[in-house]
Amino acid sequence: MTAAAEREPLVLLPGMGCSPRLWAGVRAALPTHETLVEEIDDPDLDACVATLLGTLPDRFALAGLSLGGIVAMALVRSAPERVTRLCLMDTNARPPTDAQRTAWDQQIATLSAGGSAAELQSGLLEVLLGPAADEDAATETLLMAEEVGAERYVRQLRLQGTRRDERPGLVEVRVPTLVVAGSDDALCGLDRHQEIHDLVPGSRLEVLPDTGHLSPLERPAQIATILEEWLDS
């Protein structure tokens, strides 16, 4: 590993409805590298970035999945001098659509009326996991929602509504950037990742076959190998 990789920690951001459990298998496969998992707990994107910048080290490598990837894009846009390298995984640089806003409002209403995060997540399993995912992945996905809880899930849904178009900022990224997509991601398709790859100068695109949206949960060893190569680049 390079001296910079040894010196600067890897910050991992989970997606919506995901706890640090998402990264457990990946972290176990990177035992020699310092990793930090930061949970997303603000109802506003700018506030979330400010919270993270106030707690994270001065310099760090940054990887985020889904909503975590969206936060990562906003973070590198806001403080590019803090981020040494960037990994965007199973994510989307575009602003919300009207259909997404409607769905999020409905989910907020369900949770605010007493619905549980795990119940909500159970209805999303088909889009969160690929067809090849096993029962353990489904169990872990529901456990993550329980760990997040309804109140934090609502805050994450509200944060989704404050997203913006991150594409203009991506052309300004000047650090080694890795874009990772699951071939069977039903939420953030390959075209969205190709778009990010095309925008970020010198970026690398990795497509994982037979993998859905929650790739670190489905393919932890493969993700760890890809991340290690990126950290050494």
C-alpha positions as CSV (number, residue, x, y, z in Angstrom):
1,M,0.0,0.0,0.0
2,T,1.1,3.5,-0.7
3,A,2.3,5.8,2.1
4,A,-0.7,8.0,1.5
5,A,-3.1,5.1,1.8
6,E,-1.5,4.1,5.1
7,R,-1.7,7.6,6.4
8,E,-5.2,8.6,5.4
9,P,-8.2,6.7,6.6
10,L,-10.9,5.4,4.4
11,V,-14.3,6.8,5.2
12,L,-17.3,4.7,4.2
13,L,-20.8,6.1,3.9
14,P,-23.8,3.7,3.8
15,G,-27.0,4.2,1.8
16,M,-30.5,5.0,2.9
17,G,-31.9,2.4,5.4
18,C,-28.4,1.0,5.8
19,S,-26.3,0.8,9.0
20,P,-22.6,0.2,9.4
21,R,-23.4,-3.5,8.9
22,L,-23.4,-2.8,5.2
23,W,-19.6,-2.5,5.3
24,A,-18.8,-5.2,7.8
25,G,-17.6,-7.8,5.3
26,V,-15.6,-5.2,3.4
27,R,-13.9,-3.9,6.5
28,A,-13.0,-7.4,7.6
29,A,-11.3,-8.0,4.3
30,L,-9.2,-4.7,4.7
31,P,-7.7,-5.4,8.1
32,T,-4.5,-3.4,7.5
33,H,-6.3,-0.2,6.4
34,E,-8.0,2.2,8.9
35,T,-11.7,2.5,8.0
36,L,-14.3,4.8,9.5
37,V,-18.1,4.3,8.9
38,E,-20.1,7.5,9.3
39,E,-23.9,7.2,9.4
40,I,-26.2,9.7,7.6
41,D,-28.4,11.4,10.2
42,D,-29.4,14.8,8.9
43,P,-32.6,15.8,7.0
44,D,-30.7,18.2,4.7
45,L,-27.8,17.5,2.4
46,D,-25.9,20.7,3.2
47,A,-26.3,20.1,6.9
48,C,-25.1,16.5,6.5
49,V,-22.0,17.6,4.7
50,A,-21.3,20.2,7.4
51,T,-21.7,17.6,10.1
52,L,-19.3,15.2,8.4
53,L,-16.7,17.9,7.7
54,G,-16.8,18.8,11.4
55,T,-16.0,15.3,12.6
56,L,-13.9,13.7,9.9
57,P,-10.0,13.8,9.7
58,D,-8.4,16.6,7.8
59,R,-7.7,14.3,4.8
60,F,-9.3,11.0,3.9
61,A,-10.3,8.6,1.1
62,L,-14.1,8.6,0.7
63,A,-16.4,5.9,-0.5
64,G,-20.2,6.1,-0.5
65,L,-23.0,3.8,-1.6
66,S,-26.3,5.1,-3.0
67,L,-27.4,8.0,-0.7
68,G,-23.9,7.7,0.8
69,G,-22.5,8.3,-2.7
70,I,-24.7,11.3,-3.2
71,V,-23.4,12.7,0.1
72,A,-19.9,11.9,-1.0
73,M,-20.4,13.9,-4.3
74,A,-21.7,16.9,-2.3
75,L,-18.8,16.6,0.2
76,V,-16.1,16.6,-2.5
77,R,-17.8,19.5,-4.2
78,S,-17.8,21.4,-0.9
79,A,-14.3,20.5,0.4
80,P,-12.2,19.0,-2.4
81,E,-9.0,19.7,-0.5
82,R,-10.1,17.2,2.2
83,V,-10.7,14.2,-0.1
84,T,-7.7,12.3,-1.4
85,R,-9.6,9.8,-3.5
86,L,-13.3,9.1,-4.3
87,C,-15.4,6.0,-4.8
88,L,-19.0,6.3,-5.9
89,M,-20.9,3.1,-5.7
90,D,-24.5,2.1,-6.8
91,T,-25.5,5.8,-6.9
92,N,-26.9,8.6,-9.0
93,A,-25.6,12.1,-9.7
94,R,-28.9,13.4,-11.0
95,P,-31.5,15.5,-9.0
96,P,-34.7,13.9,-7.7
97,T,-37.6,13.3,-10.1
98,D,-41.2,14.1,-9.2
99,A,-41.9,10.3,-9.0
100,Q,-39.1,9.9,-6.5
101,R,-40.4,12.8,-4.4
102,T,-43.8,11.3,-4.3
103,A,-42.5,7.9,-3.3
104,W,-40.4,9.4,-0.5
105,D,-43.4,11.4,0.8
106,Q,-45.4,8.2,0.9
107,Q,-42.7,6.4,2.8
108,I,-42.3,9.3,5.3
109,A,-46.1,9.1,5.9
110,T,-45.9,5.4,6.5
111,L,-43.1,5.7,9.0
112,S,-44.6,8.7,10.7
113,A,-47.9,6.8,11.2
114,G,-46.1,4.1,13.1
115,G,-44.7,1.8,10.4
116,S,-41.4,0.2,11.1
117,A,-38.2,0.7,9.1
118,A,-37.9,-3.1,8.6
119,E,-41.4,-3.4,7.3
120,L,-40.7,-0.6,4.8
121,Q,-37.4,-2.2,3.8
122,S,-39.0,-5.6,3.3
123,G,-41.1,-4.1,0.5
124,L,-38.0,-2.9,-1.2
125,L,-35.9,-6.1,-1.1
126,E,-36.6,-6.8,-4.8
127,V,-34.9,-3.5,-5.8
128,L,-32.2,-3.5,-3.2
129,L,-30.8,-7.0,-3.9
130,G,-30.0,-8.7,-7.1
131,P,-31.6,-12.0,-8.2
132,A,-28.4,-13.9,-7.2
133,A,-28.5,-12.6,-3.6
134,D,-29.0,-15.2,-0.9
135,E,-31.2,-15.3,2.1
136,D,-28.5,-14.1,4.4
137,A,-28.3,-10.8,2.3
138,A,-32.0,-10.3,2.7
139,T,-31.8,-10.9,6.5
140,E,-28.9,-8.5,6.8
141,T,-30.8,-5.9,4.8
142,L,-33.8,-6.0,7.2
143,L,-31.5,-6.0,10.2
144,M,-29.9,-2.8,8.9
145,A,-33.3,-1.2,8.7
146,E,-34.0,-2.1,12.3
147,E,-30.7,-0.6,13.3
148,V,-31.4,2.6,11.5
149,G,-34.9,2.9,12.9
150,A,-37.9,4.8,11.8
151,E,-36.8,8.3,12.9
152,R,-33.5,8.2,11.2
153,Y,-35.0,6.6,8.1
154,V,-37.4,9.6,7.9
155,R,-34.5,12.0,8.2
156,Q,-32.7,10.2,5.4
157,L,-35.9,10.4,3.2
158,R,-36.1,14.1,3.9
159,L,-32.4,14.5,2.9
160,Q,-33.2,12.8,-0.4
161,G,-35.6,15.6,-1.2
162,T,-32.7,18.2,-0.8
163,R,-30.5,16.6,-3.3
164,R,-29.3,18.6,-6.3
165,D,-27.7,17.9,-9.7
166,E,-24.1,16.9,-8.9
167,R,-23.1,16.4,-12.5
168,P,-21.6,19.9,-12.9
169,G,-19.3,19.3,-9.9
170,L,-18.1,16.0,-11.1
171,V,-16.1,17.5,-14.0
172,E,-14.0,19.4,-11.4
173,V,-13.0,16.2,-9.5
174,R,-9.2,15.8,-9.6
175,V,-8.6,12.8,-7.3
176,P,-8.4,9.1,-8.3
177,T,-12.0,8.1,-8.7
178,L,-13.6,4.7,-8.8
179,V,-17.2,4.1,-10.0
180,V,-18.7,0.8,-9.0
181,A,-22.0,-0.6,-10.4
182,G,-23.9,-3.8,-9.9
183,S,-25.0,-5.2,-13.2
184,D,-28.4,-6.0,-11.7
185,D,-28.9,-2.7,-9.8
186,A,-32.6,-1.9,-10.2
187,L,-32.3,1.5,-8.5
188,C,-29.3,3.0,-10.0
189,G,-28.7,1.5,-13.5
190,L,-25.5,1.1,-15.4
191,D,-26.3,4.2,-17.5
192,R,-26.1,6.4,-14.4
193,H,-22.7,5.0,-13.5
194,Q,-21.4,5.4,-17.1
195,E,-22.5,9.0,-16.9
196,I,-20.5,9.6,-13.7
197,H,-17.5,7.8,-15.3
198,D,-17.7,10.0,-18.4
199,L,-17.9,13.2,-16.3
200,V,-15.0,12.5,-13.8
201,P,-11.7,12.9,-15.6
202,G,-9.5,9.8,-15.4
203,S,-12.1,7.8,-13.5
204,R,-12.3,4.0,-13.5
205,L,-15.6,2.1,-13.9
206,E,-16.1,-1.4,-12.4
207,V,-19.2,-3.4,-13.1
208,L,-19.9,-6.4,-10.9
209,P,-21.8,-9.2,-12.6
210,D,-24.9,-10.7,-10.9
211,T,-24.9,-8.0,-8.3
212,G,-27.7,-5.7,-7.1
213,H,-27.8,-2.4,-5.4
214,L,-26.3,-3.3,-2.1
215,S,-23.0,-4.6,-3.6
216,P,-20.9,-4.5,-0.4
217,L,-23.4,-6.8,1.2
218,E,-23.7,-9.2,-1.7
219,R,-20.0,-9.1,-2.8
220,P,-17.8,-8.0,0.2
221,A,-14.6,-9.8,-0.8
222,Q,-14.8,-8.5,-4.4
223,I,-15.6,-5.0,-3.3
224,A,-12.6,-5.1,-0.8
225,T,-10.3,-6.2,-3.6
226,I,-11.4,-3.4,-5.9
227,L,-11.1,-0.8,-3.1
228,E,-7.6,-2.0,-2.2
229,E,-6.5,-1.6,-5.8
230,W,-8.0,1.9,-5.9
231,L,-6.3,2.8,-2.6
232,D,-3.0,1.7,-4.1
233,S,-3.5,3.5,-7.3
